[in-house]
């Protein structure tokens, strides 16, 4: 039944996306070009609605259930409403954040899905106590915004999210977590159906409706799949979401160094840097897909490593990420501490 449902969700997304495109033009949910954006013509947004409706159809058919289901879907409804309103009237940052906080609170406080403790690698554990709720909310809101921030090129957020969902579903199957595997698979095929219209050259954007929804769902699925376990295992979802998390992390550092507000928009995200290096729009998206896939593979390898192997793997991975970041200028042309250090060591040897 599940395979039939996945096919139904995929084709539902394929059929619904053109209808959502017409709706977007009709209600004014469009994206106009400006100096920060890559596209050159008015584009329909709201494409995430097709992803959500297709996913919802699959949930209705299969009715996957665990103790968090109702809270997750209630939060998803809040996120969809927030994103749709932003696609239509461009909400201010505080109202968008308010919607994300309400959705996160529904899952964490009402649903009870929170990281309460982590087991340490060499014995003992850390109890988060009263901090478990705010820490889990920060995770959900942070990942939600990280996916939203990478939604800057045709097919980028949808493709990176799909790769993350493949990894989450695969690892959930290995761990025997049926609920997470089913939900991730339903969301994956719904996103892939939309991606047919969203890949370069895009006919429709997912808008905040899609980016916030995918970010929210991925954050929750990662939370359910890897909560209350070891420090090593807690790193797995961070690796899976390596592209959006690292892009957001370095954006925060970049704005701090440039003394800009954290919410200040710029054209120095990963995709902007690759475009400036001379890669085409399509090549840039495919390169980031490849990086996301490498992160997914790295998460799988990491999950099968010993404790010491995981520690060594983490150090090497952080070294490679920093080297890549400095090479493409993600922080800025002047801020390349690792490369300067390696050059100094080479000159002294």
Secondary structure, 3 states (H helix, E strand, C coil): CHHHHHHHHHHHHHHHHHHHHHHHHHHCCEECCCCCCCCCCCEECCCHHHHHHHHHHHHHHHCCCCCCHHHHHHHHHHHHHHHHHHHHHCCCHHHHHHHHHHHHHHHHHHCCCCCCEEECCCCCEEECCCHHHHHHHHHHHHHHHHHHHCCCCCCHHHHHHHHHHHHHHHHHHHHCCHHHHHHHHHHHHHHHHHHHHHCCCCCCCCHHHHHHHHHHHHHHHHHHHHCCCEHHHHCHHHHHCHHHHHHHHHHHHHHHHCCCCCCCCCCCCHHHHHHHCCCCHHHHHHHHHHHHHHHHHHHHHHHCCCHHHHHHHHHHHHHHHHHHHHHHCCCCCCCCHHHHHHHHHHHHC
